[in-house]
Amino acid sequence: MHRNALNVEPHLTFREHQILELVAVGCSAKQIALEINIAPRTVERHIENVRLKLNARNRAHLITQAMHLGLLVIETPSPDEPTLFELE
């Protein structure tokens, strides 16, 4: 398991975790801002804070790191559940 220099798992605030989940499902900063009623720049700042806490290079790596650390679980849909592509 990847940990920071002090060998402690990173702690995310409620808001950081909320934003991480929305990033993981593909929402843009603007979409997240509208969803949780904060400024897009504030969303970007939260994303950057999470990226630094998880030592991630970019958003894709951020999601991978979060999953590896157990901070984010991506559930696969059941076979009878429609996918995002089928909903369009």
C-alpha positions in Angstrom: 0.0 0.0 0.0 1.3 3.4 -0.9 1.7 5.8 2.0 3.2 9.2 2.5 6.7 9.9 4.0 5.4 9.4 7.6 3.9 6.0 6.6 0.4 7.3 7.4 -2.6 6.9 5.0 -3.7 10.4 3.8 -6.8 11.8 5.4 -9.3 13.4 3.1 -11.9 15.9 4.4 -15.6 15.2 3.7 -15.6 17.7 0.9 -12.4 16.3 -0.7 -13.8 12.8 -0.7 -17.1 14.1 -2.1 -15.3 15.8 -4.9 -13.0 12.8 -5.5 -16.1 10.6 -6.0 -17.5 13.1 -8.6 -14.2 13.3 -10.4 -14.1 9.5 -10.5 -17.4 9.3 -12.4 -16.2 11.9 -14.9 -17.6 15.2 -13.7 -15.8 18.4 -14.7 -14.9 21.0 -12.1 -17.8 23.1 -13.5 -20.3 20.2 -13.2 -19.1 19.5 -9.6 -19.4 23.2 -8.7 -23.0 23.2 -9.9 -23.8 19.9 -8.1 -22.5 20.9 -4.7 -23.0 24.7 -5.0 -19.5 26.0 -4.7 -17.2 27.9 -7.1 -15.4 26.0 -9.9 -12.1 27.5 -8.6 -12.8 26.1 -5.2 -13.4 22.7 -6.7 -10.1 22.9 -8.6 -8.4 23.8 -5.3 -9.9 20.7 -3.6 -8.8 18.5 -6.5 -5.3 19.9 -6.2 -5.2 19.3 -2.5 -6.3 15.7 -2.9 -3.8 15.2 -5.8 -1.0 16.4 -3.5 -2.2 14.3 -0.5 -2.2 11.2 -2.7 1.0 12.0 -4.6 -0.8 11.8 -7.9 0.4 13.2 -11.2 -3.0 13.9 -12.8 -6.7 13.1 -12.3 -6.5 9.6 -13.8 -3.5 8.8 -11.5 -5.5 10.4 -8.6 -8.3 8.0 -9.1 -5.9 5.0 -9.3 -4.1 6.1 -6.2 -7.4 6.6 -4.3 -8.6 3.1 -5.3 -5.2 1.5 -4.4 -5.4 3.2 -0.9 -9.0 2.1 -0.4 -10.3 5.6 -0.4 -12.5 5.1 -3.4 -14.4 2.0 -4.5 -15.7 1.8 -8.1 -18.6 -0.6 -8.2 -19.3 -2.4 -11.5 -23.0 -2.4 -12.6 -24.9 -5.7 -12.4 -25.6 -7.4 -15.8 -29.2 -6.2 -15.8 -28.3 -2.5 -14.9 -28.0 -0.1 -17.9 -24.6 1.5 -18.5 -24.2 5.2 -19.1 -23.9 4.6 -22.8 -27.2 2.7 -22.9 -29.0 5.6 -21.0 -28.3 8.1 -23.8 
